[in-house]
Amino acid sequence: MSRDTSQLEERVLMILSTPWIIFGSLLSLAVIFAVLVNKKLHKPRHIFQALSLLSSLISVCVGLYGICFGFTSSRIIDFCPRSVFYTMIFNRYLLLLSDILPSLDRFVAIISPLQYHIHATANKARFISFMAIILSLMLATVAFVCGIIPDNLGSHAMDHFYLTSTRQYMYFLTLPFACLLIVCFTTDTIAMLVALSHSRKRAQQSEEIRNSSERRATFASTASMSRSQIEKESTLISQISLDSKDIKGNLEGAVPGKKIDTASISDLKISMKCLALSFWFFISQLCTYTPGILFLGCGDNMNKPKEEIEDENFEASCHGLVGLMPRVIIYLFYQLQFGKVFLFLCLDPELRNNISGYYTRLLHSGQSG
């Protein structure tokens, strides 16, 4: 592949993605701002969503197809400083942590609703988000100290692609990504099974109540039911009703004055939404990790003198990493990150309604003023 051909291809990809990235970024900023200023959205779920959107916004600058590396691969600038590479490492860690937090939040809410609504507060969510940023900075610092970016990378246009294929990158980022992927899908699956169990139990209780009411009405109308039988049926109905409202009663007693939608806690739809979000998150991250796995070791030898390279077929086997097809695949997966905000708004009616209401009021107040 000639230098001019790859330069033209990269510029075309940048032009095609620009409208989508701008629109997704502006909408993400609008959601983040609304979460910050609207008290109705000061909930752990929405705070974690805002952190996830913030991490995606950072990747606009330092992602594989972000502004910095996009300018490099398009030859608008010669190369990016090594500090940009480490900023990308920080962004990778933050994306992993911020994308798993919404799933863990919903997992705890479904598995232990009472403890969740007692202890889950906006301040604790802010603290966890802050610690996620600090932890990402610490991990990026460790990566810097350990020299995750080889000395032979950082001075050429396509080096950011080759970085993903180094062994250091695999140890520091690809393996943690695989572990978090397993954890995230495990928690979402468990939450879905628990929610399904709760849903079946409520359906069974409703059926028992309906059957008991029908038997009681039948026996009462024929005067064939003894007083003890009537009392027994009434006790059964009362017990089932109390069981179905047990969580609600405990929550309202434990958190006075706080309206809690217990139906949404055990609703199967919530766990399905979490699973869909997790699937979307980690599919969008494949752009950073899959090529490196397929071409593992290429980045370790890139730009080295030929006498230092042990693999004689190195150039032939590694040239495909920066071929058109791998770069297009990376490009397409990268675009999914900016669809995250649309997924949040589609799957979270509370977030969508509060944001639309907030900006509607803001618009009306501006017009009246």
C-alpha positions as CSV (number, residue, x, y, z in Angstrom):
1,M,0.0,0.0,0.0
2,S,1.4,3.4,-1.0
3,R,1.7,6.3,1.4
4,D,-0.7,8.4,-0.8
5,T,-3.3,5.7,-1.0
6,S,-3.5,5.1,2.8
7,Q,-3.5,8.9,3.4
8,L,-6.5,9.3,1.1
9,E,-8.3,6.4,2.7
10,E,-7.8,7.8,6.2
11,R,-9.0,11.3,5.1
12,V,-12.2,9.8,3.6
13,L,-12.9,7.9,6.8
14,M,-12.4,11.0,8.9
15,I,-14.8,13.1,6.7
16,L,-17.4,10.4,6.8
17,S,-17.4,10.1,10.6
18,T,-17.2,13.8,11.3
19,P,-21.0,14.6,11.3
20,W,-21.8,11.5,13.4
21,I,-19.1,12.3,15.9
22,I,-20.1,15.9,16.2
23,F,-23.8,15.1,16.7
24,G,-23.1,12.3,19.2
25,S,-20.7,14.5,21.1
26,L,-23.1,17.4,21.4
27,L,-25.9,15.1,22.5
28,S,-23.5,13.5,25.1
29,L,-22.5,17.0,26.4
30,A,-26.2,17.9,26.7
31,V,-26.9,14.7,28.7
32,I,-23.9,15.2,31.0
33,F,-24.8,18.9,31.6
34,A,-28.4,17.9,32.5
35,V,-27.3,15.2,34.9
36,L,-25.0,17.7,36.6
37,V,-27.6,20.5,37.1
38,N,-30.9,18.6,37.2
39,K,-31.5,17.3,40.8
40,K,-34.1,14.7,39.5
41,L,-31.2,13.0,37.7
42,H,-28.9,12.9,40.7
43,K,-29.1,9.1,41.0
44,P,-26.3,6.6,40.9
45,R,-27.6,5.1,37.6
46,H,-27.5,8.5,35.8
47,I,-24.2,9.6,37.3
48,F,-22.5,6.4,36.0
49,Q,-24.1,7.0,32.6
50,A,-22.7,10.5,32.6
51,L,-19.2,9.1,33.4
52,S,-19.5,6.6,30.6
53,L,-20.4,9.4,28.2
54,L,-17.5,11.5,29.4
55,S,-15.0,8.7,28.7
56,S,-16.4,8.4,25.2
57,L,-15.9,12.1,24.7
58,I,-12.3,11.8,25.7
59,S,-11.8,9.2,23.0
60,V,-12.9,11.8,20.4
61,C,-9.5,13.3,21.0
62,V,-7.3,10.3,21.7
63,G,-9.1,7.2,20.3
64,L,-7.7,5.2,17.5
65,Y,-9.8,7.3,15.1
66,G,-9.8,10.4,17.3
67,I,-8.6,13.8,16.3
68,C,-4.9,13.3,17.3
69,F,-4.3,9.9,15.7
70,G,-6.7,10.7,12.8
71,F,-4.6,13.7,11.9
72,T,-1.5,11.5,12.1
73,S,-2.7,8.7,9.9
74,S,-4.1,11.3,7.4
75,R,-0.6,12.9,7.3
76,I,-2.0,16.3,8.4
77,I,0.6,16.1,11.1
78,D,3.8,13.9,11.1
79,F,3.3,12.1,14.4
80,C,1.7,12.4,17.8
81,P,3.8,12.9,21.0
82,R,4.2,9.9,23.2
83,S,2.1,11.7,25.8
84,V,-0.9,11.3,23.5
85,F,-0.3,7.5,23.5
86,Y,-0.4,7.4,27.3
87,T,-3.5,9.6,27.3
88,M,-5.1,6.9,25.1
89,I,-4.0,4.3,27.6
90,F,-5.7,6.3,30.4
91,N,-8.9,6.6,28.2
92,R,-8.9,2.8,27.6
93,Y,-8.9,2.2,31.4
94,L,-11.5,4.8,32.0
95,L,-13.8,3.3,29.3
96,L,-13.5,-0.1,30.8
97,L,-14.3,1.0,34.4
98,S,-17.1,3.5,33.4
99,D,-18.8,0.9,31.1
100,I,-19.0,-1.7,33.8
101,L,-20.4,0.6,36.5
102,P,-23.9,0.8,35.2
103,S,-24.1,-3.0,35.0
104,L,-22.9,-3.4,38.6
105,D,-25.3,-0.7,39.7
106,R,-28.3,-2.5,38.2
107,F,-27.0,-5.9,39.5
108,V,-27.0,-4.7,43.1
109,A,-30.4,-3.0,42.7
110,I,-32.0,-6.2,41.5
111,I,-30.2,-8.7,43.8
112,S,-30.4,-6.6,47.0
113,P,-33.1,-3.9,46.5
114,L,-33.4,-3.0,50.2
115,Q,-29.7,-2.4,50.8
116,Y,-29.4,-0.7,47.5
117,H,-32.0,2.0,48.3
118,I,-30.7,2.4,51.8
119,H,-27.0,2.9,50.8
120,A,-27.0,4.0,47.2
121,T,-26.9,7.8,47.1
122,A,-25.7,10.4,44.7
123,N,-22.7,11.4,46.8
124,K,-21.5,7.8,46.9
125,A,-22.0,7.5,43.1
126,R,-19.9,10.7,42.7
127,F,-17.2,9.3,44.9
128,I,-17.1,6.0,43.0
129,S,-16.9,7.9,39.7
130,F,-14.1,10.0,41.1
131,M,-12.2,6.9,42.2
132,A,-12.7,5.4,38.8
133,I,-10.9,8.4,37.3
134,I,-8.1,8.2,39.9
135,L,-7.7,4.5,39.4
136,S,-7.4,5.0,35.6
137,L,-4.7,7.6,36.2
138,M,-2.8,5.3,38.5
139,L,-3.0,2.4,36.0
140,A,-1.8,4.7,33.2
141,T,1.1,5.7,35.4
142,V,2.0,2.1,36.1
143,A,1.9,1.5,32.3
144,F,4.2,4.5,31.8
145,V,6.6,3.2,34.5
146,C,6.6,-0.3,33.0
147,G,7.1,1.1,29.5
148,I,4.0,-0.3,27.8
149,I,4.9,1.7,24.7
150,P,8.0,0.3,23.1
151,D,10.8,2.8,22.1
152,N,10.4,1.8,18.5
153,L,6.8,3.2,18.3
154,G,5.6,6.7,18.4
155,S,7.3,8.4,15.5
156,H,5.4,7.1,12.5
157,A,1.9,7.7,11.1
158,M,0.4,4.2,11.8
159,D,2.1,3.5,15.1
160,H,-1.1,3.8,17.1
161,F,-2.4,0.8,15.2
162,Y,0.7,-1.2,15.8
163,L,0.6,-0.4,19.5
164,T,-2.5,-2.5,20.0
165,S,-0.5,-5.5,18.8
166,T,2.3,-5.3,21.3
167,R,2.6,-7.9,24.0
168,Q,2.7,-5.2,26.7
169,Y,-0.6,-3.8,25.5
170,M,-2.1,-7.3,25.6
171,Y,-1.0,-7.8,29.2
172,F,-2.0,-4.3,30.5
173,L,-5.2,-3.8,28.5
174,T,-6.4,-6.8,26.5
175,L,-6.4,-9.2,29.4
176,P,-8.2,-6.8,31.8
177,F,-10.8,-6.2,29.0
178,A,-11.4,-9.9,28.7
179,C,-11.8,-10.3,32.5
180,L,-14.2,-7.3,32.8
181,L,-16.2,-8.7,29.9
182,I,-16.7,-12.0,31.7
183,V,-17.6,-10.2,35.0
184,C,-20.0,-7.8,33.3
185,F,-21.9,-10.5,31.3
186,T,-22.0,-12.7,34.4
187,T,-23.6,-10.1,36.6
188,D,-26.1,-9.1,33.9
189,T,-27.0,-12.8,33.4
190,I,-27.5,-13.4,37.1
191,A,-29.6,-10.2,37.4
192,M,-31.7,-11.3,34.5
193,L,-32.3,-14.8,36.0
194,V,-33.2,-13.3,39.4
195,A,-35.6,-10.8,37.8
196,L,-37.2,-13.7,35.8
197,S,-37.6,-15.6,39.0
198,H,-39.3,-12.6,40.7
199,S,-41.5,-12.1,37.8
200,R,-42.7,-15.8,37.8
201,K,-43.2,-15.7,41.5
202,R,-45.5,-12.6,41.2
203,A,-47.4,-14.2,38.4
204,Q,-47.9,-17.3,40.5
205,Q,-49.1,-15.3,43.5
206,S,-51.5,-13.4,41.4
207,E,-52.9,-16.7,40.0
208,E,-53.3,-18.0,43.6
209,I,-55.1,-14.9,44.7
210,R,-57.5,-15.1,41.7
211,N,-58.2,-18.8,42.2
212,S,-58.8,-18.3,46.0
213,S,-61.2,-15.4,45.3
214,E,-63.1,-17.5,42.8
215,R,-63.4,-20.5,45.2
216,R,-64.5,-18.2,48.0
217,A,-67.2,-16.6,45.9
218,T,-68.4,-20.0,44.7
219,F,-68.6,-21.5,48.2
220,A,-70.2,-18.5,49.7
221,S,-72.9,-18.3,47.1
222,T,-73.9,-22.0,47.6
223,A,-73.7,-21.7,51.4
224,S,-71.6,-24.8,51.4
225,M,-68.5,-23.4,52.9
226,S,-68.0,-23.6,56.6
227,R,-66.8,-20.6,58.6
228,S,-63.4,-22.2,59.1
229,Q,-62.9,-22.7,55.4
230,I,-63.8,-19.0,54.7
231,E,-61.2,-17.9,57.3
232,K,-58.6,-20.3,55.9
233,E,-59.1,-18.8,52.4
234,S,-59.0,-15.3,53.7
235,T,-55.8,-16.0,55.5
236,L,-54.3,-17.4,52.4
237,I,-55.2,-14.4,50.3
238,S,-53.9,-12.0,52.9
239,Q,-50.6,-13.9,53.2
240,I,-50.0,-13.9,49.5
241,S,-50.8,-10.2,49.3
242,L,-48.4,-9.4,52.1
243,D,-45.6,-11.5,50.4
244,S,-46.0,-9.6,47.2
245,K,-45.8,-6.3,49.0
246,D,-43.0,-7.4,51.4
247,I,-40.2,-5.6,49.6
248,K,-42.2,-2.4,49.2
249,G,-43.1,-2.3,52.9
250,N,-39.6,-2.9,54.0
251,L,-38.2,-0.3,51.7
252,E,-40.7,2.4,52.7
253,G,-40.1,1.6,56.3
254,A,-36.4,1.8,56.0
255,V,-36.3,4.9,53.9
256,P,-39.1,7.2,55.2
257,G,-40.5,9.8,52.8
258,K,-38.7,8.4,49.8
259,K,-40.8,7.1,47.0
260,I,-39.4,3.9,45.7
261,D,-40.6,2.2,42.5
262,T,-40.1,-1.4,43.7
263,A,-41.7,-2.7,40.5
264,S,-38.8,-1.3,38.5
265,I,-36.3,-3.1,40.8
266,S,-37.4,-6.6,40.0
267,D,-38.7,-6.0,36.5
268,L,-37.2,-8.3,33.9
269,K,-37.0,-5.3,31.5
270,I,-34.3,-3.7,33.6
271,S,-31.9,-6.7,33.4
272,M,-32.6,-7.1,29.7
273,K,-31.7,-3.4,29.2
274,C,-28.5,-3.9,31.2
275,L,-27.5,-6.9,29.1
276,A,-28.2,-4.9,25.9
277,L,-26.0,-2.0,27.2
278,S,-23.2,-4.3,28.2
279,F,-23.3,-6.0,24.8
280,W,-23.1,-2.6,23.1
281,F,-20.3,-1.3,25.3
282,F,-18.0,-4.2,24.8
283,I,-18.7,-4.6,21.1
284,S,-17.7,-1.0,20.6
285,Q,-14.4,-1.8,22.5
286,L,-13.5,-4.6,20.1
287,C,-12.0,-2.1,17.8
288,T,-9.1,-1.6,20.2
289,Y,-8.4,-5.2,21.1
290,T,-9.3,-7.6,18.3
291,P,-6.7,-6.5,15.7
292,G,-3.9,-6.7,18.3
293,I,-4.9,-10.2,19.1
294,L,-4.9,-11.3,15.5
295,F,-1.5,-9.6,14.8
296,L,0.1,-10.1,18.2
297,G,3.7,-9.2,18.3
298,C,3.8,-7.0,15.2
299,G,4.1,-3.8,17.2
300,D,7.1,-5.2,19.1
301,N,9.2,-5.5,15.9
302,M,7.9,-2.5,13.9
303,N,10.5,0.2,13.0
304,K,13.3,-2.0,14.3
305,P,16.5,-2.7,12.2
306,K,16.1,-5.8,10.2
307,E,19.0,-7.5,11.9
308,E,17.2,-7.3,15.2
309,I,14.0,-9.0,13.9
310,E,14.0,-12.7,14.4
311,D,10.9,-13.4,12.3
312,E,11.9,-13.5,8.6
313,N,8.2,-13.2,7.5
314,F,7.6,-10.2,9.7
315,E,6.8,-7.7,7.1
316,A,4.5,-10.0,5.1
317,S,2.5,-11.1,8.2
318,C,2.2,-7.7,9.9
319,H,1.5,-5.6,6.9
320,G,-2.2,-6.6,7.0
321,L,-2.7,-4.8,10.4
322,V,-2.8,-1.5,8.6
323,G,-4.5,-2.7,5.5
324,L,-7.7,-1.2,4.4
325,M,-10.1,-3.9,5.7
326,P,-8.7,-4.0,9.3
327,R,-8.8,-0.2,9.5
328,V,-12.4,-0.1,8.2
329,I,-13.4,-2.7,10.8
330,I,-11.7,-0.7,13.6
331,Y,-13.3,2.5,12.2
332,L,-16.8,1.0,12.2
333,F,-16.5,-0.4,15.8
334,Y,-15.1,3.0,16.9
335,Q,-18.3,4.7,15.7
336,L,-20.4,2.6,18.0
337,Q,-19.0,4.5,21.0
338,F,-20.8,7.6,19.9
339,G,-24.1,5.7,19.7
340,K,-24.0,5.0,23.4
341,V,-25.9,8.2,24.2
342,F,-28.8,7.2,21.9
343,L,-28.9,3.8,23.6
344,F,-29.1,5.4,27.1
345,L,-31.9,7.7,26.0
346,C,-33.8,4.8,24.3
347,L,-33.6,2.3,27.1
348,D,-34.0,4.7,30.1
349,P,-37.4,6.5,29.9
350,E,-36.7,8.4,33.2
351,L,-33.4,9.9,31.7
352,R,-35.1,10.7,28.4
353,N,-38.2,12.4,30.0
354,N,-36.2,14.4,32.5
355,I,-33.7,15.7,30.0
356,S,-36.4,16.6,27.5
357,G,-38.4,18.3,30.3
358,Y,-35.4,20.2,31.5
359,Y,-34.4,21.6,28.2
360,T,-38.0,22.4,27.3
361,R,-38.3,24.5,30.5
362,L,-34.9,26.0,29.8
363,L,-36.0,27.0,26.3
364,H,-39.3,28.5,27.6
365,S,-37.6,30.5,30.3
366,G,-35.1,31.9,27.8
367,Q,-37.9,32.9,25.4
368,S,-39.9,34.5,28.2
369,G,-36.9,36.4,29.4
